Amino acid sequence: AVVEYVFKIGDRHRLTPSFRYVDRDRDGGAERAESVGGQLTYLYDTPDFSFATNMFVSKDDFDKANPIFGRDRDQDVWGASATFFLPAAWAGERWRWQLTTAYGKADSDIDFHDNEVWTNSVGLIVRW
């Protein structure tokens, strides 16, 4: 379940806090978890370009100990991203370039499940 609200700040700015609860009801107690988290999104939108940032955090609590590692796999997850949307002038006004950079990290009580990602992407999107 996700609850969010968009705050419109002037004509070009949007701020959207959201809160999330997920019940991962999977087979095996070591894979079952509850996750509680939040995200904050900021959008700056103009006719020429748009810019969006996201920051998120969550806490995952697993039900039972992992049978291999003998511990619960509870973890803290966080990350951030930034995206620019620029017009693709050669393709018409509905098409835009999307340039994104993002970072995320999960810190688990079981080191084997720790992970970290850094990504950059370029894409072409269309607005309908």
N, C-alpha and C positions, 0 to 999 in steps of 0.2 A: 504494500500500500504506500502511496506517495501523496503527500499533502504539500502544495506549493501555492504561492501567491505572487503575482507580478505587480511590482510597484512601478508605476510610470512616473518618471522624474523629468518633467519638461517634455518636449516633442521628440527628443532623440535618445533619451536614456531609459533603460529598464533595469531594475534590480529584482532578482527572483530568488528568494530563499526557499528551500524545500527540505522536507524531512521524510525519511523513508524507513519502513519496517518490512523485513522479508523473513518469512518462516520457510526455511529450506527443509522440507519434510522428505528426506531421502532414505533409502534402505540402508540400515546400519547406523547405529547410534553415533559412531565416530564421524559420519558424514552429515548428520542432522545438525542444523545450526539456526540460530536467530541472528539477524543482522539489523542494527540500528545505525542510521547515519544521516548526514545532512550535506547539502550542497548549496553553494551561493554562486549565482550566475549574474554577470553584468553584461549588458549589450549597449553598444553605441551604434546608432543606425543613421546613415545619411544617404542621400540619393547617389553619391559617388562611391561610398565604401561603407562597410560595417565591420565592427570589431566586437568579439565576444570573449569573455574569460569565464572559466569555471574553477572552483575550488571545492573539493569534497573530502569528507572524512567518514569512516564507519568503524564500528566495532562488531566483530563476528564472534559469537559465543557458541561453541560446539557442545553437543550434549554429553558425549562420553569420550573416554581416552582412546586414542588411536592404538589398535592392538600391536602394531609394530614398534611404535616409539614409546608406548606406555604413558602418554600424556595427552591432555586435551589440546586441540589445534586452535585455540583461541587466537584471534589476530586483530591487529589494528591496520586499517587501510586508509591511505590518503593520496591525494594527487591534485594536479592543476593542469589547465590547458589554456591556450590562447589561439584564437582563430581570426584571421582577416578574410573578408569577402571583398573582392575587387572585381569591377566590371570586365568582362571579356568583350571588348568593343567590336571585334571582328565577327562575333557570333550573335549579336542582337542584344537588346536590353534585358532580356530574361535570363541570360547566361552570366554566371559569375565564377571567377576563380576562387578556390578555397585553399588557404594556406594555414596549416595547423601545426603547432608544436605542443606536446603533452608529456607529462611525467607522472608516474604513479609508483607507489610502493606499498607492499604488504609485509608487515612485521609479525610473524607467527611465533607462538610459544614453541613450535617445533621448527628448528632452523631449516630443515629440508623444504618446508613450504614457504619460506621467505622468497619474495620476488620483487623485482624492480623493472620498470620499463621506461624508456625514453624514446619517443617517436616523433618524426616529422613527416608531414604528408602534403601533397599538392593534388588538387582535384578540380574538376570542372562540374558545376551543378547548374540546374535549371530551376527557375521559380515558375510555378504554374499559376 
